[in-house]
Amino acid sequence: MMTKKDAAEAVRAAKARLGVTWVQLAEAVGRAPAWTTSALLGQHPMTAAQAEAAASLLDLDEDVRQALQLQPTRGALETAVPVDPTIYRFYEVLQVYGPTIKELIHEQFGDGIMSAINFRLDIARVPDPAGDRVVVTLDGKFLPYQW
């Protein structure tokens, strides 16, 4: 049986070979680009219909379809501190702004956390005269601590 990691590599290879974009895959699957990309990289299980839609667009076989439907072990980093520069910047942002984010959440919502389960992610490119901006929206439900 193929692993989710192997399926992700097959997806990446087919995507490059065929020139398919993540947005096109998301449209075929019927979900948001961030969710679809994450699922195809092994972080979410897909339904049979979603796996079929993606695999058909990418001309991938039944082994990949089945692997895309498996329950994942979430967390894609192979080291505690990420070494990829793009991923590391988010680690750096949380080191610098994590305490600020925590304080502002507690001040505005009370004692609790932002859910990473009831969660949406969006990435947008915003033109700017000084250089295009990357806008990342993390949208999670507030979960109050229950003592």
C-alpha positions in Angstrom: 0.0 0.0 0.0 1.2 3.5 -0.9 1.9 5.9 2.0 0.5 9.5 2.1 4.0 10.8 1.7 4.5 8.7 -1.5 1.2 9.9 -2.8 2.2 13.5 -2.1 5.4 13.0 -4.2 3.3 11.4 -7.0 1.0 14.4 -6.9 3.9 16.9 -7.1 5.5 15.0 -10.0 2.2 14.8 -12.0 1.4 18.4 -11.2 4.8 19.5 -12.6 4.6 17.1 -15.6 1.1 18.3 -16.6 1.4 21.9 -15.7 -1.6 21.8 -13.4 -2.0 24.4 -10.7 -3.1 24.0 -7.1 -6.1 26.3 -7.9 -7.1 24.0 -10.7 -6.9 21.0 -8.4 -9.0 22.8 -5.8 -11.6 23.6 -8.4 -11.7 19.9 -9.5 -11.9 18.7 -5.9 -14.5 21.4 -4.9 -12.6 22.8 -1.9 -10.5 25.8 -1.1 -6.9 25.9 -2.5 -5.3 25.9 0.9 -7.3 22.8 2.1 -6.8 21.0 -1.2 -3.1 21.6 -1.3 -2.7 20.5 2.3 -4.8 17.3 1.6 -2.8 16.5 -1.5 0.4 16.9 0.5 -0.8 14.4 3.0 -2.3 16.5 5.9 -6.0 15.7 5.5 -8.0 12.7 4.4 -9.9 13.1 1.2 -13.3 11.6 0.4 -13.4 9.0 -2.4 -14.9 11.6 -4.7 -12.3 14.2 -3.9 -9.4 11.7 -4.4 -11.0 10.6 -7.7 -11.3 14.1 -8.9 -7.7 15.0 -8.1 -6.2 11.7 -9.3 -8.2 11.9 -12.6 -7.0 15.5 -13.3 -3.4 14.3 -12.6 -3.7 11.0 -14.3 -2.7 9.1 -11.2 -3.6 5.4 -10.3 -5.8 3.7 -7.8 -2.9 3.4 -5.3 -2.6 7.2 -5.1 -6.4 7.5 -4.8 -6.5 5.1 -1.9 -3.5 6.8 -0.1 -5.2 10.2 -0.5 -8.1 8.8 1.5 -6.0 7.5 4.5 -6.2 9.2 7.8 -3.0 11.3 8.1 -0.4 11.7 10.8 -0.5 15.5 10.9 2.6 17.6 11.1 4.9 17.8 8.1 8.1 19.1 9.6 11.0 16.7 9.7 12.9 18.8 12.3 11.8 20.8 15.3 13.1 24.0 13.7 12.2 24.2 10.0 15.1 24.6 7.6 13.2 25.6 4.5 13.4 29.4 4.3 9.7 30.0 3.5 8.5 27.7 6.4 11.2 29.1 8.7 9.8 32.7 8.3 6.5 31.5 9.8 8.5 29.9 12.7 10.3 33.3 13.1 7.1 35.2 13.0 5.7 33.1 15.8 8.8 33.5 17.9 8.6 37.3 17.6 4.8 37.8 17.5 3.6 34.6 19.3 3.4 36.3 22.7 1.7 39.3 21.2 -0.9 37.2 19.4 -1.6 35.3 22.7 -2.0 38.5 24.7 -4.3 40.0 22.1 -6.5 36.9 21.8 -6.8 36.8 25.6 -7.6 40.5 25.9 -10.2 40.4 23.2 -11.7 36.9 23.7 -10.8 35.8 27.2 -8.9 32.7 28.4 -8.8 30.3 25.4 -7.1 29.4 22.1 -7.7 29.6 18.4 -8.7 26.2 17.0 -6.5 24.6 14.4 -9.3 22.1 13.7 -12.2 24.4 13.1 -9.9 26.5 10.9 -9.5 28.2 7.5 -6.4 29.4 5.8 -6.1 31.8 2.9 -3.1 33.1 1.0 -3.4 36.2 -1.2 -1.1 38.3 -3.3 -1.7 42.0 -2.9 0.0 44.5 -5.3 2.0 47.2 -3.6 4.3 49.9 -5.1 7.1 48.8 -2.8 6.8 45.2 -3.8 3.9 42.7 -3.8 2.6 41.7 -0.3 1.9 38.2 0.9 -1.3 38.2 3.0 -1.8 35.1 5.1 -5.1 34.8 6.9 -5.4 32.3 9.7 -9.1 32.0 10.7 -9.8 29.7 13.6 -12.7 29.4 15.9 -12.1 30.7 19.5 -12.2 27.9 22.0 -12.5 29.0 25.6 -10.7 27.0 28.3 -13.2 25.1 30.4 -12.0 24.7 34.0 
